[in-house]
Amino acid sequence: MSHQERFEALKLQLPPSPKPIGLYKPVVYVGNQLWTSGHGPLKPDKTLITGCIGDDLTLEEGHAAAKQAGLAMLATLLSELGTLDRVNRLVKTFGLVRCTPDFTDHPAVINGFSQLMADVFGPDVGISARSAVGAPSLPAGMAVEIEAVFELE
């Protein structure tokens, strides 16, 4: 099954492809790599999942926010590439988690994104090298921000 077929079989609801809110490009190509700018948990109604994990959001809600950021990134990939079949592999993921200073389970939050990528691209292609770190604040109060590097066919 191709990446695009697997994605379609999952019947995921994507938000609109996010538009830049500053002076940057949503994606940059470097050779056969596509580098994404940070994606937040944009919902189909164009609102963001906001809040602080460990304060007004639970770990589970943070996990869901990371998955939603992944859906926003998939929307960008589809807008940019036309098909997910051009993805050869997810190379690197960098996840920021807006959280309290004593919160230490950042990887479990970013697993929401990582599991989505594994579901869409399969475990060999969709599981990448990864970093997950905490942040005291993120743009627009969003709960997570995730960027990634993809190798293209």
N, C-alpha and C positions, 0 to 999 in steps of 0.2 A: 504494500500500500504506500502510495506517495505521501509526502508531507501534506500536500494540499488536500488529498482525499481523507487523510486522518483528521485534519483540522475540520473539514466539513462534516465528517461523521460525528465529531464531538458536539456539534450544534451549539457552539459558543456564541454568545451575543457580544459583539465588539462595540466599543464606543467609536465616535468619529475619530479619524486620525488627528492626533493633537497638533495644534498649530503653535509655532514659537511665540513665547510671551516676552522675548528679549532679542538681543542681537546674537543669534546663533542659528545653526542649521540643525534640523531634526536628525539628519544622517549625513555622514561624510564617508566617501569611498576612498580607501587606500589600497591600491592594487585590487586583489580579489577579496578584500575585507570591507565590511560595512560596519561602521562605528555609529552607535546610536547615542544621541544626547539623553540626558536623564528623562525618564518617563514617570509620571505620577499615576496614582490610582484614579484615572479618569473614568467616570461612569457613562453609560449611554445617554443620560440626560445632560451631559456636559458638566456635571458637578464633580468635585473631587471628594474622596474619602479623606477627611481631615481628623486630626487628633493626635494624642500622645500615648503610645503604648506604655502600659504600666501606670497610667493616670486615668484618662477617660476612655481608653481602648484596651481590650484584652489582647493577649497573645493571639488568640483565634481570630479576632477582628483584624489584627495586624497581618496575619497570614492571608486573610481574604483581601486585604488592601494590596498586598504584594502580588497576588494573583490578578487583581484588577489592573495593576500597573503592567503586568505581562500582557493582558488583553489589549491595553493601549499600545504597547510595543508591537504586537501582532498587527494591529490596525495600521501602524506606520509602515511595517514591512510590506503588507499587502498593497498599500497605496504606492509605495516606492518601487516594489519589484513586480507587482501584478500577480505573482504566485509565490507560495512558500516553497515550491519545488526548486527554486534557485539557491536555497540555503544548503550548504554542504555540511556545516556544523556550527553550533554555538560554541565559541571559543572561550569567552570570558564574561562573567557577570559581576557587577559591582553594585551592591545594594546598601542604601542608607535607610536607617530606621529611626524615625523621630520617637524618642523614648525618654523615660526618666533616667537620672544618673545611675540608679541602682539596678536597672534592667540589664540582664546579661544574656538573654536568649535570642539575640539578633539572627543567628542562623535559622532558627525555627520560623521566624517571621518570613525571611527571604525564601524559605522552602515553598511558600505559596507560588512564587514566580517560577522557581526551579521545577516544581512538579508540573506546572502548566507546560513549560518548555519540553519536558520529558514526555508528556502526554501527546503533544503536537508533533514533535520531531523524532520521538523514540529515544530510548536510553543511550544509544551509542552516539547520536548526533545532538540530542537536546540537553545533555548534562555536561556542564562546562567547569573550568576552573572558576573559583568564586571567592569574593570577599563580602562580608556582611558586617557593617559597623553601625554604631549608634550616633545620633546627632541631636543636639538640643532643639534645633528648629530646622524646618525645611520650607521652601517657597510656598506661599499661600496656605501655610499650616498643614500641608498634606502629610499623611502618616508615613509614607515611604517614597523614595525616589530610586529608580533603578536604571542603570545604563548597561549596555552589552556590546560585545563585538561578535559579528557573525562572519564566517568564511563563506564565500559564494562560489557556486559552480563556475 
